[in-house]
């Protein structure tokens, strides 16, 4: 595939926080229309890598090349909103600048948020809130949709619904999707390519190839047991054993 068809490429990307190097020499690229998922234990640099790719963090080494005019839609891991701030979903879509009616019409249809437009942001359920964030990320008609653990805090059904929606958006818009996820069962069914990260890229390839790699198994075990081990690992770090919401700090 020629370089002109690559949307974004990371070449030997490294990121430091103070003296500690969180990412070391990360190399990969994303092509139009593919769904690429990044997996890795807590503290492995997943969110750091996403933020570096969208230009929100400085690099300590390497380069990131974006296709000229590349439009990125970003759904964050969580969005802090001022409690009690009166704001409807419709008003939220108009920040920071008023959105064209035609663009809004197309997006609310795709993400099934039409019925939420007059609701207050603070009254939305977790699943509704994430759908609204997804809709907002799509308003700019992105070439690349970036999701940083966008289903955190949703139950299993909510997560499955959200990922199905992402897949149908990809099919409709033809955009590529880059997502960070800790839900291995979903990743393995919904991704074209998986990147296994632990400070550096341990392995990458199709879900079938990655799940059979010794580096992947060393981190996650095998099969569903691996998914459960990762889920426990994720929650042990958040000190939140009682329910399915993780409000610990992003790593």
BALOBA-1460 file (C-alpha; in Angstrom, 3 decimals):
// residues 251
<rec num="1" residu="x" x="0.000" y="0.000" z="0.000"/>
<rec num="2" residu="x" x="1.475" y="3.371" z="-0.962"/>
<rec num="3" residu="x" x="2.371" y="6.004" z="1.621"/>
<rec num="4" residu="x" x="-0.403" y="8.278" z="0.326"/>
<rec num="5" residu="x" x="-2.972" y="5.762" z="1.559"/>
<rec num="6" residu="x" x="-1.653" y="5.793" z="5.127"/>
<rec num="7" residu="x" x="-3.716" y="8.115" z="7.330"/>
<rec num="8" residu="x" x="-1.273" y="8.252" z="10.206"/>
<rec num="9" residu="x" x="2.118" y="6.691" z="10.930"/>
<rec num="10" residu="x" x="4.180" y="6.533" z="14.123"/>
<rec num="11" residu="x" x="7.902" y="6.033" z="13.576"/>
<rec num="12" residu="x" x="10.010" y="5.189" z="16.641"/>
<rec num="13" residu="x" x="7.758" y="7.319" z="18.869"/>
<rec num="14" residu="x" x="8.892" y="7.738" z="22.487"/>
<rec num="15" residu="x" x="7.251" y="9.766" z="25.272"/>
<rec num="16" residu="x" x="8.726" y="10.719" z="28.647"/>
<rec num="17" residu="x" x="7.167" y="11.918" z="31.884"/>
<rec num="18" residu="x" x="10.087" y="13.429" z="33.779"/>
<rec num="19" residu="x" x="12.786" y="10.756" z="33.913"/>
<rec num="20" residu="x" x="10.539" y="7.857" z="33.109"/>
<rec num="21" residu="x" x="10.044" y="6.762" z="29.525"/>
<rec num="22" residu="x" x="6.412" y="5.681" z="29.196"/>
<rec num="23" residu="x" x="6.576" y="4.772" z="25.493"/>
<rec num="24" residu="x" x="9.636" y="3.410" z="23.734"/>
<rec num="25" residu="x" x="10.157" y="3.363" z="19.971"/>
<rec num="26" residu="x" x="6.577" y="2.676" z="18.926"/>
<rec num="27" residu="x" x="6.076" y="2.043" z="15.189"/>
<rec num="28" residu="x" x="2.789" y="1.436" z="13.373"/>
<rec num="29" residu="x" x="0.469" y="2.938" z="10.783"/>
<rec num="30" residu="x" x="-3.281" y="3.193" z="10.174"/>
<rec num="31" residu="x" x="-4.890" y="2.837" z="6.757"/>
<rec num="32" residu="x" x="-8.329" y="4.029" z="5.606"/>
<rec num="33" residu="x" x="-11.327" y="2.007" z="6.796"/>
<rec num="34" residu="x" x="-9.560" y="-0.353" z="9.192"/>
<rec num="35" residu="x" x="-10.399" y="-0.892" z="12.874"/>
<rec num="36" residu="x" x="-7.230" y="-1.056" z="14.961"/>
<rec num="37" residu="x" x="-7.396" y="-1.809" z="18.694"/>
<rec num="38" residu="x" x="-4.681" y="-1.196" z="21.279"/>
<rec num="39" residu="x" x="-4.630" y="-3.545" z="24.281"/>
<rec num="40" residu="x" x="-2.281" y="-3.720" z="27.240"/>
<rec num="41" residu="x" x="-2.263" y="-3.830" z="31.040"/>
<rec num="42" residu="x" x="-2.812" y="-0.721" z="33.149"/>
<rec num="43" residu="x" x="0.150" y="1.648" z="33.019"/>
<rec num="44" residu="x" x="1.291" y="0.246" z="29.657"/>
<rec num="45" residu="x" x="1.071" y="3.651" z="27.941"/>
<rec num="46" residu="x" x="-2.163" y="3.150" z="25.948"/>
<rec num="47" residu="x" x="-3.737" y="6.545" z="26.725"/>
<rec num="48" residu="x" x="-0.322" y="8.211" z="26.441"/>
<rec num="49" residu="x" x="0.064" y="6.799" z="22.942"/>
<rec num="50" residu="x" x="-3.414" y="7.987" z="21.898"/>
<rec num="51" residu="x" x="-2.765" y="11.495" z="23.229"/>
<rec num="52" residu="x" x="0.596" y="11.636" z="21.466"/>
<rec num="53" residu="x" x="-1.008" y="10.553" z="18.176"/>
<rec num="54" residu="x" x="-3.665" y="13.294" z="18.306"/>
<rec num="55" residu="x" x="-1.007" y="15.920" z="19.113"/>
<rec num="56" residu="x" x="-1.962" y="16.451" z="22.778"/>
<rec num="57" residu="x" x="1.429" y="15.323" z="24.167"/>
<rec num="58" residu="x" x="4.976" y="16.205" z="23.117"/>
<rec num="59" residu="x" x="7.257" y="13.404" z="21.884"/>
<rec num="60" residu="x" x="10.679" y="12.765" z="23.390"/>
<rec num="61" residu="x" x="11.718" y="10.911" z="20.244"/>
<rec num="62" residu="x" x="10.510" y="9.760" z="16.840"/>
<rec num="63" residu="x" x="7.949" y="11.279" z="14.473"/>
<rec num="64" residu="x" x="4.227" y="11.100" z="13.781"/>
<rec num="65" residu="x" x="3.182" y="11.665" z="10.180"/>
<rec num="66" residu="x" x="-0.430" y="12.543" z="9.427"/>
<rec num="67" residu="x" x="-1.943" y="12.584" z="5.955"/>
<rec num="68" residu="x" x="-2.311" y="16.256" z="4.875"/>
<rec num="69" residu="x" x="-5.733" y="17.562" z="5.916"/>
<rec num="70" residu="x" x="-6.374" y="14.530" z="8.165"/>
<rec num="71" residu="x" x="-9.529" y="15.036" z="10.255"/>
<rec num="72" residu="x" x="-9.570" y="13.209" z="13.597"/>
<rec num="73" residu="x" x="-12.677" y="12.657" z="15.747"/>
<rec num="74" residu="x" x="-11.810" y="11.922" z="19.384"/>
<rec num="75" residu="x" x="-13.923" y="10.257" z="22.090"/>
<rec num="76" residu="x" x="-12.116" y="10.626" z="25.447"/>
<rec num="77" residu="x" x="-11.978" y="8.054" z="28.230"/>
<rec num="78" residu="x" x="-14.132" y="10.334" z="30.316"/>
<rec num="79" residu="x" x="-15.312" y="13.921" z="30.130"/>
<rec num="80" residu="x" x="-15.552" y="15.938" z="33.338"/>
<rec num="81" residu="x" x="-18.551" y="18.227" z="33.345"/>
<rec num="82" residu="x" x="-19.442" y="20.745" z="36.014"/>
<rec num="83" residu="x" x="-22.181" y="19.184" z="38.142"/>
<rec num="84" residu="x" x="-25.396" y="21.123" z="37.873"/>
<rec num="85" residu="x" x="-24.300" y="23.082" z="34.796"/>
<rec num="86" residu="x" x="-27.459" y="23.460" z="32.721"/>
<rec num="87" residu="x" x="-26.682" y="22.364" z="29.186"/>
<rec num="88" residu="x" x="-28.800" y="20.451" z="26.718"/>
<rec num="89" residu="x" x="-27.339" y="17.912" z="24.333"/>
<rec num="90" residu="x" x="-28.187" y="20.245" z="21.443"/>
<rec num="91" residu="x" x="-26.249" y="23.102" z="23.073"/>
<rec num="92" residu="x" x="-23.306" y="20.758" z="23.775"/>
<rec num="93" residu="x" x="-23.058" y="20.032" z="20.041"/>
<rec num="94" residu="x" x="-22.711" y="23.785" z="19.362"/>
<rec num="95" residu="x" x="-19.529" y="24.088" z="21.441"/>
<rec num="96" residu="x" x="-17.089" y="25.590" z="20.612"/>
<rec num="97" residu="x" x="-18.895" y="26.783" z="17.465"/>
<rec num="98" residu="x" x="-22.388" y="26.387" z="16.074"/>
<rec num="99" residu="x" x="-22.794" y="23.236" z="14.019"/>
<rec num="100" residu="x" x="-24.483" y="23.181" z="10.616"/>
<rec num="101" residu="x" x="-28.028" y="21.761" z="10.721"/>
<rec num="102" residu="x" x="-27.302" y="19.308" z="7.867"/>
<rec num="103" residu="x" x="-24.187" y="17.920" z="9.602"/>
<rec num="104" residu="x" x="-26.096" y="17.525" z="12.870"/>
<rec num="105" residu="x" x="-29.015" y="15.813" z="11.130"/>
<rec num="106" residu="x" x="-26.770" y="13.199" z="9.559"/>
<rec num="107" residu="x" x="-24.911" y="12.465" z="12.816"/>
<rec num="108" residu="x" x="-27.923" y="12.235" z="15.160"/>
<rec num="109" residu="x" x="-29.461" y="9.699" z="12.789"/>
<rec num="110" residu="x" x="-26.322" y="7.529" z="12.680"/>
<rec num="111" residu="x" x="-25.788" y="7.556" z="16.461"/>
<rec num="112" residu="x" x="-29.449" y="7.385" z="17.511"/>
<rec num="113" residu="x" x="-29.331" y="10.479" z="19.726"/>
<rec num="114" residu="x" x="-32.224" y="12.433" z="18.175"/>
<rec num="115" residu="x" x="-34.483" y="11.716" z="21.155"/>
<rec num="116" residu="x" x="-31.803" y="13.099" z="23.523"/>
<rec num="117" residu="x" x="-31.340" y="16.558" z="21.950"/>
<rec num="118" residu="x" x="-33.494" y="18.411" z="24.495"/>
<rec num="119" residu="x" x="-32.238" y="16.462" z="27.511"/>
<rec num="120" residu="x" x="-29.749" y="17.900" z="29.994"/>
<rec num="121" residu="x" x="-26.232" y="16.447" z="29.657"/>
<rec num="122" residu="x" x="-26.146" y="15.701" z="33.389"/>
<rec num="123" residu="x" x="-29.332" y="13.584" z="33.157"/>
<rec num="124" residu="x" x="-27.968" y="11.139" z="30.577"/>
<rec num="125" residu="x" x="-27.158" y="7.525" z="31.435"/>
<rec num="126" residu="x" x="-23.594" y="6.308" z="30.833"/>
<rec num="127" residu="x" x="-24.508" y="4.720" z="27.503"/>
<rec num="128" residu="x" x="-26.397" y="7.809" z="26.321"/>
<rec num="129" residu="x" x="-23.516" y="10.074" z="27.341"/>
<rec num="130" residu="x" x="-21.029" y="7.979" z="25.328"/>
<rec num="131" residu="x" x="-23.326" y="8.015" z="22.280"/>
<rec num="132" residu="x" x="-23.479" y="11.814" z="22.518"/>
<rec num="133" residu="x" x="-19.662" y="11.999" z="22.706"/>
<rec num="134" residu="x" x="-19.449" y="9.701" z="19.685"/>
<rec num="135" residu="x" x="-21.920" y="11.898" z="17.780"/>
<rec num="136" residu="x" x="-19.887" y="14.999" z="18.632"/>
<rec num="137" residu="x" x="-16.676" y="13.326" z="17.433"/>
<rec num="138" residu="x" x="-18.393" y="12.563" z="14.106"/>
<rec num="139" residu="x" x="-19.600" y="16.119" z="13.468"/>
<rec num="140" residu="x" x="-16.358" y="16.985" z="11.674"/>
<rec num="141" residu="x" x="-16.762" y="13.977" z="9.325"/>
<rec num="142" residu="x" x="-13.433" y="12.464" z="10.456"/>
<rec num="143" residu="x" x="-11.130" y="10.269" z="8.390"/>
<rec num="144" residu="x" x="-9.980" y="8.694" z="11.682"/>
<rec num="145" residu="x" x="-12.132" y="8.087" z="14.771"/>
<rec num="146" residu="x" x="-10.096" y="7.684" z="17.979"/>
<rec num="147" residu="x" x="-11.699" y="6.088" z="21.070"/>
<rec num="148" residu="x" x="-9.833" y="5.966" z="24.383"/>
<rec num="149" residu="x" x="-11.572" y="3.272" z="26.480"/>
<rec num="150" residu="x" x="-14.863" y="4.874" z="25.503"/>
<rec num="151" residu="x" x="-16.940" y="2.115" z="27.147"/>
<rec num="152" residu="x" x="-15.388" y="2.515" z="30.591"/>
<rec num="153" residu="x" x="-18.177" y="2.414" z="33.178"/>
<rec num="154" residu="x" x="-20.695" y="0.735" z="30.830"/>
<rec num="155" residu="x" x="-22.018" y="-2.755" z="31.508"/>
<rec num="156" residu="x" x="-21.352" y="-5.571" z="29.053"/>
<rec num="157" residu="x" x="-24.515" y="-5.006" z="27.023"/>
<rec num="158" residu="x" x="-23.871" y="-1.251" z="26.878"/>
<rec num="159" residu="x" x="-20.325" y="-1.897" z="25.658"/>
<rec num="160" residu="x" x="-21.469" y="-4.368" z="23.003"/>
<rec num="161" residu="x" x="-24.092" y="-1.893" z="21.732"/>
<rec num="162" residu="x" x="-21.545" y="0.908" z="21.608"/>
<rec num="163" residu="x" x="-19.018" y="-1.153" z="19.638"/>
<rec num="164" residu="x" x="-21.733" y="-2.257" z="17.189"/>
<rec num="165" residu="x" x="-22.538" y="1.394" z="16.662"/>
<rec num="166" residu="x" x="-18.866" y="2.196" z="16.030"/>
<rec num="167" residu="x" x="-18.705" y="-0.610" z="13.448"/>
<rec num="168" residu="x" x="-21.780" y="0.672" z="11.617"/>
<rec num="169" residu="x" x="-20.383" y="4.231" z="11.674"/>
<rec num="170" residu="x" x="-17.172" y="2.900" z="10.113"/>
<rec num="171" residu="x" x="-19.212" y="1.128" z="7.431"/>
<rec num="172" residu="x" x="-21.291" y="4.277" z="6.748"/>
<rec num="173" residu="x" x="-18.511" y="6.855" z="6.750"/>
<rec num="174" residu="x" x="-15.604" y="4.706" z="5.609"/>
<rec num="175" residu="x" x="-13.457" y="6.190" z="8.383"/>
<rec num="176" residu="x" x="-10.692" y="4.279" z="10.129"/>
<rec num="177" residu="x" x="-11.096" y="3.564" z="13.859"/>
<rec num="178" residu="x" x="-8.317" y="3.449" z="16.444"/>
<rec num="179" residu="x" x="-9.509" y="2.338" z="19.860"/>
<rec num="180" residu="x" x="-8.046" y="1.488" z="23.233"/>
<rec num="181" residu="x" x="-9.938" y="-1.275" z="24.988"/>
<rec num="182" residu="x" x="-9.531" y="-3.685" z="27.890"/>
<rec num="183" residu="x" x="-12.398" y="-5.874" z="26.688"/>
<rec num="184" residu="x" x="-10.482" y="-8.591" z="24.887"/>
<rec num="185" residu="x" x="-13.525" y="-10.599" z="23.762"/>
<rec num="186" residu="x" x="-14.896" y="-7.520" z="21.980"/>
<rec num="187" residu="x" x="-11.525" y="-6.601" z="20.532"/>
<rec num="188" residu="x" x="-11.027" y="-10.010" z="19.042"/>
<rec num="189" residu="x" x="-14.389" y="-9.920" z="17.283"/>
<rec num="190" residu="x" x="-14.464" y="-6.272" z="16.177"/>
<rec num="191" residu="x" x="-10.892" y="-5.488" z="15.077"/>
<rec num="192" residu="x" x="-9.034" y="-5.864" z="11.820"/>
<rec num="193" residu="x" x="-5.739" y="-5.449" z="13.649"/>
<rec num="194" residu="x" x="-4.625" y="-5.566" z="17.287"/>
<rec num="195" residu="x" x="-1.604" y="-3.802" z="18.794"/>
<rec num="196" residu="x" x="-0.403" y="-5.253" z="22.089"/>
<rec num="197" residu="x" x="1.359" y="-2.528" z="24.076"/>
<rec num="198" residu="x" x="3.414" y="-2.649" z="27.263"/>
<rec num="199" residu="x" x="5.589" y="0.472" z="27.097"/>
<rec num="200" residu="x" x="6.614" y="-0.743" z="23.645"/>
<rec num="201" residu="x" x="4.762" y="-2.780" z="21.016"/>
<rec num="202" residu="x" x="5.035" y="-6.426" z="22.097"/>
<rec num="203" residu="x" x="3.269" y="-7.714" z="18.988"/>
<rec num="204" residu="x" x="0.721" y="-6.629" z="16.395"/>
<rec num="205" residu="x" x="-1.320" y="-8.239" z="13.642"/>
<rec num="206" residu="x" x="-4.737" y="-9.761" z="13.045"/>
<rec num="207" residu="x" x="-6.591" y="-10.844" z="16.222"/>
<rec num="208" residu="x" x="-5.870" y="-14.514" z="15.407"/>
<rec num="209" residu="x" x="-2.140" y="-13.888" z="14.982"/>
<rec num="210" residu="x" x="-1.792" y="-11.723" z="18.100"/>
<rec num="211" residu="x" x="-3.779" y="-14.036" z="20.382"/>
<rec num="212" residu="x" x="-1.413" y="-16.901" z="19.524"/>
<rec num="213" residu="x" x="1.781" y="-14.894" z="20.198"/>
<rec num="214" residu="x" x="3.804" y="-15.784" z="23.320"/>
<rec num="215" residu="x" x="4.198" y="-12.056" z="24.172"/>
<rec num="216" residu="x" x="0.407" y="-11.642" z="24.247"/>
<rec num="217" residu="x" x="-0.102" y="-14.800" z="26.291"/>
<rec num="218" residu="x" x="2.555" y="-13.707" z="28.761"/>
<rec num="219" residu="x" x="0.474" y="-10.594" z="29.461"/>
<rec num="220" residu="x" x="-3.050" y="-11.960" z="29.227"/>
<rec num="221" residu="x" x="-2.991" y="-15.753" z="29.369"/>
<rec num="222" residu="x" x="-5.147" y="-17.412" z="26.721"/>
<rec num="223" residu="x" x="-8.788" y="-17.314" z="25.724"/>
<rec num="224" residu="x" x="-11.457" y="-15.976" z="28.071"/>
<rec num="225" residu="x" x="-9.224" y="-16.616" z="31.077"/>
<rec num="226" residu="x" x="-6.879" y="-14.022" z="29.633"/>
<rec num="227" residu="x" x="-9.723" y="-11.521" z="29.297"/>
<rec num="228" residu="x" x="-10.742" y="-12.129" z="32.911"/>
<rec num="229" residu="x" x="-7.174" y="-11.775" z="34.134"/>
<rec num="230" residu="x" x="-6.851" y="-8.442" z="32.380"/>
<rec num="231" residu="x" x="-10.216" y="-7.278" z="33.714"/>
<rec num="232" residu="x" x="-9.137" y="-8.127" z="37.272"/>
<rec num="233" residu="x" x="-5.773" y="-6.465" z="36.731"/>
<rec num="234" residu="x" x="-7.536" y="-3.341" z="35.484"/>
<rec num="235" residu="x" x="-9.799" y="-3.194" z="38.550"/>
<rec num="236" residu="x" x="-7.125" y="-4.051" z="41.097"/>
<rec num="237" residu="x" x="-5.357" y="-0.878" z="40.036"/>
<rec num="238" residu="x" x="-8.449" y="1.239" z="40.433"/>
<rec num="239" residu="x" x="-9.150" y="-0.034" z="43.988"/>
<rec num="240" residu="x" x="-12.750" y="-0.417" z="42.939"/>
<rec num="241" residu="x" x="-13.841" y="-4.007" z="43.475"/>
<rec num="242" residu="x" x="-17.514" y="-3.496" z="44.174"/>
<rec num="243" residu="x" x="-19.024" y="-2.568" z="40.831"/>
<rec num="244" residu="x" x="-18.320" y="-2.161" z="37.157"/>
<rec num="245" residu="x" x="-17.371" y="1.529" z="37.170"/>
<rec num="246" residu="x" x="-13.732" y="2.513" z="37.142"/>
<rec num="247" residu="x" x="-13.168" y="6.136" z="38.063"/>
<rec num="248" residu="x" x="-9.451" y="5.734" z="38.763"/>
<rec num="249" residu="x" x="-6.953" y="8.012" z="37.048"/>
<rec num="250" residu="x" x="-6.223" y="7.495" z="33.370"/>
<rec num="251" residu="x" x="-2.818" y="5.959" z="32.764"/>
